Amino acid sequence: MADYDRRPPRGGGRGGGQFNNRKRRFRDDDRGFDDSRNQRRRYEEPLASRVGKKMQDLCEGTKFSPEEDVRWLAKTITDNYFDSDLTTRVVDICTVVPLEQPLKIPWIASVILLANARKPEFGAEVVKKIGDVLQKHIDEGNWRPAKLYLRFLGCLQGMFEGEGIFPLLDELFLRAADLQTKSSDDSLGLELVKIILVTIPYTMASSANGIEAQASSLLEKTDIIASTPHILDALVDPFPSLQPGAPSSSESALALLQRHMQEEAKNGWPLPCLPRPWRPTERAPADEDYPLSDAQKQPFPSIALPEAMPVGPVPIFPEVYFSVYSDQEVATVPPASDSSSILLRDAINDTINILHVNRYIAARVLIDVDLFFAPRTFVHRGTAFDKVADSLADGQIQWKPEDVVVDACFANLFQLPAPEHKLVYYHSILTEACRLQPSAVAPSLGRAIRYLYRNVDRMDMTLNNRLLEWFAHHLSNFGFTWKWTEWTEDLQLSDLTPKKAFIVDSIDKEIRLSFAARIRGTLPPEYEALIAKEKEIDAPMPKYEKEDTPFSATFKEIVQSLRKRAPIEEVKPLLEKVEGDAEAAGYDAVQAKTVVLDVLITSIAWVGSKSLSHVLSMVERYKPVIDELIGGDLAMQSQLIASFVEYWQFQLGVAITIVLKLVNYQIVTPLGVVSWAFNPAGGDGGRNLSKVFVWEAVTGVLLKVENKVRELVRATRTPGLEDEERERVKAVLDAEMRDSFHGLLAQIKNGLQGILQGGQGGLTEEDEALVKVWIAKWQWAMDRREKVLALWVVEELAKPLPPPPPAVEAKSEDVKMEDDKAVATNGNGNGNLNGSNGGDVDLDVVDPDIE
């Protein structure tokens, strides 16, 4: 304790004013005074919270091994079983983790398995809860959650009585067989068989013994469905043969999985990639007081399958196994012949598609993928490709974790007919993974890009454009840097070759995401010819601005009027003057009207070139004039589009954006866009079939029609809709499918046939052959879109109608209003709505059905 008062002196004079520096004497009563600083009260985290965090962070790198954490969790949970907060928290985590972190299912299941040996009551509580949520998801047709909960129960096979999970898997197969027998187009039966085949290996990797016979018997049954080619396999092939009726060139993922499981059964179910955390290790020895062999068995939860198996909200299609590393000299991912290929891919796919709400977390979990599988499944992270073979012992097989993750991401991105989520989500996962581990992931992406580029010639048309979108988007996140010198030789190819078209369109996509001068600086000198100097001009000069161009003078007058926002009445005389000059120059009436439209649209494009909102406001202001000139004629709609495209010929992305907006404004129709795209004059004899802007225009309007069909289908399934109204909506749906959707696709196919039969003037023999290849690719893509939407409509309309929303009980104030109403009308005996006292009564009663 200090002997002096250390406050500084104040004021002047001796003694420092108010205080002085006299010595304070130590007093005896100061001995009991605690002069220590007040300590912040220590906060001890509740046990339930600590255990919950430990379970959620299992395998994610601590000073203890995951096997030690599993045994510590099992012991802590059972030692504190009567802590209701703890047990409730753990049971909730067991129901949530399979749906949020499926890679941890075997580890969480091992915690429950070891805890059941110490406290059977806890094991029974978890199993009951899992059974309840599994039943709910099966009833609703949520097949991914159902698959993950079945995987969890399969990992617990060793703690179940009797045959455990196998009777439920047998019943699932019977339902799958019934579905396949009723319809050859059925996909739900394939999904059920896949769930069975993916559940079996996790069950065989559990602590259960003597279940080989049940697994082999089930595999004999599933072979009937899994090994039979499905009628829809060809629709999802990334490298189609383009010949009608030709088989798929890629192998079905279901057939591969069936063959893998049969091979595993012959070899005694080694399943080297699956973890077995319940097994004792040197650092996590077995608990001799509670051996698993003596643990009390639990009855398997009772699951009742619905009579009509629901398809669920997510469309189901067959899957093929796609890998971007299939032709490497050194295997860095499991080949299609290895059972690990499907098991790793399935777990990673579930993780990717479940974590779509947060791309950062998804990328981080995928980077840590090597932590969740068996030891020695993967080489060390960041191992260079040329060092993979050197880092392995003789006969040892390990996979590169970055390659496995990138492979799965591309498989999802290139899933046909459509991935589960928006394409940009898969773009962002690859971007974030590359940012987290640039030295490890970037080389893997480079090898994937080179594989895709080598195979772009035979790639599906839809996937070709997805690759373009991703490639340009990815480069934009990393300074637009790429080793373009590797593809310099391909610049000598024809523009109609898929490789050259990919290079040209990739650069065009990059310019859309940046600007021409920036992209020019990232390319080698050999590529400079691909970027015209006009691409650097923000507002191109229109052709009518030149003095020697016909109608130039009147064009300038129209431009001045548009800039002053002149009313339609002032613009019409100028347009009539253009029409008169055209007829005087020898144009017929139709040609003169075409010239008038071209002059007007070029004027609008130039005046509105500042931004998209400028041009759209101009279009909206003079829409009556445009509608009058077009008159619903497809040829005039085609001319309107051609005028916009001609003005923005060096920035075609802007032109297509405007065209699709014109469809929204109902100035042009989808048929008008198709007429322009496949017009021999506008389409240049098939040359533009290789251009991405034509694909964007056609698929853009086709998507609008498809969305309208989907809206009508959902409208027919509105709960509580009157039968008469439902039939009226179905009639509109039938007309939309027949006239708009099928009619539009028929127009596209007719346009392709017209190019094929009309000849490709001015093309070499080699280019004519290439045009025929592009026509075949277009036809294949359009046929798939037609079949996919037709199947979806049939499936949706076949589903049972959702029940109407439950009626809301009348609120207490509403009941009081009803009583007041009765008194007002009857209480005074004369029906006076103002009541006996002359006061107003509020008769507005909330309708429970409306509310």
Summary of the structure (lengths in Angstrom):
residues: 851
radius of gyration: 35.7
end to end distance: 73.2
largest distance: 123.2
contacts: 2573
relative contact order: 0.05
helix: 62%
strand: 1%
